Amino acid sequence: MEKLEAALARAREMRRAALGDAGIERTSGTSTPSAPAVEWAALPEISVSDPLARRNRIAAAIGGREASPFDMLRSRTLRQIKEKNWTRIALTSPGPACGKTTVAINLALSLSRQRDLRVMLLDFDLRRPSLHRTLDATPRKSLHEFLEGKAEFAETAYRIEDNLVVSMNATPHQQPAELMQSESTRQALDLLERAWRPDVMLFDMSPMLASDDNVGFLSNADCALLVVAAESTTLPNIDACEKELAQLTNVLGVVLNKCRYEDEGAGYAYGTYG
């Protein structure tokens, strides 16, 4: 495990060296984000209306008590990634219907309420993309076209408020595993990070047990969150996915989603994080 962690750390350092540390200027042990090379405000803006938020369970857009689980997830996530100097977070699940896309959107919105953070949410479930349906916004071009060099990133993206960019797919990709493992995808992400300089990048990935889409990609992420569904995801599946994730990247934590019973100590019924 120590050898794996060292190898992952070396890979991150090589990536950041190639990026010029992604626009981060370091002085006296602190980091200050420099201005992005492109203008976030130029992107078309969408909003998450209250009816849309309630229909698709985007609690972070509603705020109040319903958003508190995702605010807690945000705070714990930020603490860990700041300690480790991580920026790229993958979200995946053992199987479908665990709610990973819903968790990803809510986490992105919660993070974006930290006004000093620039946040990106990218739909990397290229086999069955769903972000565009959840947010009721279809981009002119698909994210997978940007990864292939066939479109500009701005053609795939919308802005929510000033500091959250969401890049989506209008259509599935026919060979997602091959594209996600390709050198063109790695280079496209490096280019994206260099030009847009997000502080946090969230990748909404495909389920782990459904395909091999994630296997060749997760080395591009600093860490991963595993989203599991209460009463449907089995413990053996959780254990198997945690072990595989640990071989591919750093495991940031496990999110228990779809919990029907309120935790009196926590004061909410949306799940827990650990």
PARO-779472 format. One record per residue (C-alpha): x, y, z. Coordinates in steps of 0.1 Angstrom, whole numbers, plus 5000, padded with zeros to 4 digits. Example, Ala and Ser with C-alpha at 12.3 -4.5 7.8 and 13.67 -1.06 7.14 Angstrom:
# PARO-779472
512349555078/513749895071/
//
This chain:
# PARO-779472
500050005000/502850245008/504450174974/501050244957/500550574976/504050674966/503450594930/500150794930/501951084946/504651084920/502051074892/500251374907/503451574910/504351494874/500951614863/501251934882/504651994870/503451964834/500552204842/502852464858/500952364890/497652454874/498052824880/498752794917/501353024931/502852904964/504453124990/505453035025/503452715025/500152865013/498452864979/496653144962/494653074930/495653294901/493153424876/491853174850/493153214815/489553214801/486553404813/484053194833/481453464830/481353424792/479653084795/475853064792/474153064826/471452824838/469652814871/468252544893/464652644899/462852534930/460452294911/463452144893/465452104925/462551934943/461751714914/465351594910/466351604947/468851874943/468651974980/471752194980/469852434957/467052454981/469152515012/468252495048/467852165067/467551965034/470952075023/472752005056/474051655047/475751785016/477152085034/478651835059/480051635030/481451955015/483252055047/484751715053/485751685017/487352025016/489351955048/490851645034/491651774999/493252085013/495451875036/496551655007/496651934980/494151744958/491851904932/490351614911/487651414928/485851124911/482451004923/481350654915/479150374928/479149994928/476149974905/473350184889/470650364909/472850454939/472250824933/475850924925/474851184900/472451344925/475251344951/477651494926/475351784917/474551854954/478251844964/479152074935/476452324944/477452314981/481052364972/480152664950/478552844979/482152894990/482553204969/486353184968/486252834951/485952774914/484252444909/483752224879/481351924876/482051704846/479851424833/482251134828/479450864827/479950854790/477950534786/474750664802/475051044807/472351194829/473551534841/471851714812/468551554821/468851624858/469651994852/467252024822/469952174800/471452014768/474752144756/475552224720/478351974720/479051674742/481951654767/483251344749/483651554718/485951784737/487951484750/488351374713/489451724702/486251774681/484752054702/485752344724/485152304761/482852614762/480452434738/479852164763/479452374794/477052594813/477652824843/475552814875/476153154893/479653284890/481852994902/480352664892/480752524856/478952204846/480052024814/477651764800/477051524772/474151554748/474651194736/476350874749/479750774735/479950444716/483350344730/483550504765/486250274780/488650334751/488150714752/488550744790/491850544789/493150744760/496050984759/493751244743/491551244774/494551294797/495851584775/492351734773/492051744811/495451894815/494652164790/491252224807/492852264841/495652484827/493252724809/490252734833/492152684866/489352534887/490052484924/487952164925/487051924897/484351674902/483951374879/480651194878/481850854868/480050534856/479250254881/482250034889/480749694886/478849774853/481849814830/485649884828/485150244820/486750374852/489750144853/492050334829/490750674839/490950694877/494750754877/493751094864/491951164896/493551254930/490851064950/487450914948/484150904967/482150584966/478350644967/476350344979/472650294984/471150195017/469249865017/470249784981/474049794978/475549484994/478549485018/480549244995/480049494966/481149784988/484149594999/485149494964/484749844950/486749994979/489549754973/489549824935/489450204941/492350184965/494350024937/493450294912/493550614933/493050744968/489750654985/488350975000/485350815016/482050635013/478750815011/475650635023/472750755001/468950685001/468750625038/465050625047/465450645085/466350965102/469550965123/468551155154/472051245163/472751385128/469351545124/468851435088/467851135068/469851165036/472850955046/476250965062/479851015052/482850835065/
//
